[in-house]
Amino acid sequence: MTDEKLSDDSRSRLADRRGLEPHVYQPAEDSALLARAVIESLSNTDSQKHETATASSPTRLLEVGTGSGWVAEQLTAELDTHVVASDLNPHACRQARDRGLAVVRANLLDGFADHSIDSLVFNPPYLPTDPDNEWDDWMEHALSGGTDGRRLIIPFLDDAPRVLTTGGAAFLLVSSLTGYDAVVDYAREVGFAVAEVAQASYPFEVLSILKLTVDP
Ligand SMILES: C[S@@+](CC[C@H](N)C(=O)[O-])C[C@H]1O[C@@H](n2cnc3c(N)ncnc32)[C@H](O)[C@@H]1O
């Protein structure tokens, strides 16, 4: 498949999603893959039981860019952890709040205290998008990862170690369209140990869930 073909496919996928819901990203196969991987990973390991957790202070999980709130809702139902959801988009915050979630409107991790979160979860906007074909609206914010797909992934990786508790982990969805190796290399550069905990192939992309832990 040529780069030109990939970018055409990305654009048509973008257009398809735009037709479905004008303001808020609705759960799709990527959302389900992420939710399942986080639930399996945190259920099967002791990673919910971080040093900071006690009976009176349960572990905390933050889903960044929650959109409709569907992923955070699954995590709340399946995990024994206090779930908070955040998004930059006020329409998304409203939908997530309507699901009964605790929601904060925020730009990535801005405003979250140092070493306050045990698990971070992020399905970022990741489609590489030609700046000439961008629309300045909320669905664009949900889908477009800028020219290389990593517009929000890089600042998220830069700030995640500050917010995570000792022994905490960040779960990040990465598409092959976004440059898997580039994301893994950058995560290692900022000090994370990287493990892939789930992968699924679709006609035009492979989606992976990375579990990032601070390298001791
Ligand atoms: C691909 S959607 C994922 C939605 C949902 N988590 C899911 O998996 O179904 C990306 C989400 O990130 C949000 N977002 C975009 N830029 C953001 C930013 N700077 N800070 C926080 N959230 C952001 C979008 O509004 C959108 O809801």
PDBQT file of the ligand as one rigid body, heavy atoms in Angstrom, charges set to zero:
ROOT
HETATM    1  C1  LIG A 301      -9.944   8.808  19.333  1.00  0.00    +0.000 C 
HETATM    2  S1  LIG A 301     -10.972   9.688  20.457  1.00  0.00    +0.000 S 
HETATM    3  C2  LIG A 301     -11.117   8.480  21.770  1.00  0.00    +0.000 C 
HETATM    4  C3  LIG A 301     -12.417   8.566  22.532  1.00  0.00    +0.000 C 
HETATM    5  C4  LIG A 301     -12.626   7.457  23.587  1.00  0.00    +0.000 C 
HETATM    6  N1  LIG A 301     -11.556   7.420  24.543  1.00  0.00    +0.000 N 
HETATM    7  C5  LIG A 301     -12.746   6.107  22.927  1.00  0.00    +0.000 C 
HETATM    8  O1  LIG A 301     -11.756   5.349  22.943  1.00  0.00    +0.000 OA
HETATM    9  O2  LIG A 301     -13.810   5.806  22.383  1.00  0.00    +0.000 OA
HETATM   10  C6  LIG A 301      -9.802  10.897  21.135  1.00  0.00    +0.000 C 
HETATM   11  C7  LIG A 301     -10.383  11.789  22.242  1.00  0.00    +0.000 C 
HETATM   12  O3  LIG A 301      -9.340  12.670  22.685  1.00  0.00    +0.000 OA
HETATM   13  C8  LIG A 301      -9.913  13.953  22.946  1.00  0.00    +0.000 C 
HETATM   14  N2  LIG A 301      -8.869  14.985  22.882  1.00  0.00    +0.000 N 
HETATM   15  C9  LIG A 301      -8.329  15.580  21.781  1.00  0.00    +0.000 A 
HETATM   16  N3  LIG A 301      -7.401  16.481  22.130  1.00  0.00    +0.000 NA
HETATM   17  C10 LIG A 301      -7.327  16.442  23.481  1.00  0.00    +0.000 A 
HETATM   18  C11 LIG A 301      -6.532  17.133  24.438  1.00  0.00    +0.000 A 
HETATM   19  N4  LIG A 301      -5.621  18.036  24.061  1.00  0.00    +0.000 N 
HETATM   20  N5  LIG A 301      -6.717  16.857  25.745  1.00  0.00    +0.000 NA
HETATM   21  C12 LIG A 301      -7.664  15.956  26.150  1.00  0.00    +0.000 A 
HETATM   22  N6  LIG A 301      -8.435  15.250  25.282  1.00  0.00    +0.000 NA
HETATM   23  C13 LIG A 301      -8.265  15.490  23.976  1.00  0.00    +0.000 A 
HETATM   24  C14 LIG A 301     -10.969  14.103  21.867  1.00  0.00    +0.000 C 
HETATM   25  O4  LIG A 301     -11.929  15.093  22.207  1.00  0.00    +0.000 OA
HETATM   26  C15 LIG A 301     -11.532  12.674  21.813  1.00  0.00    +0.000 C 
HETATM   27  O5  LIG A 301     -12.625  12.538  22.692  1.00  0.00    +0.000 OA
ENDROOT
TORSDOF 0
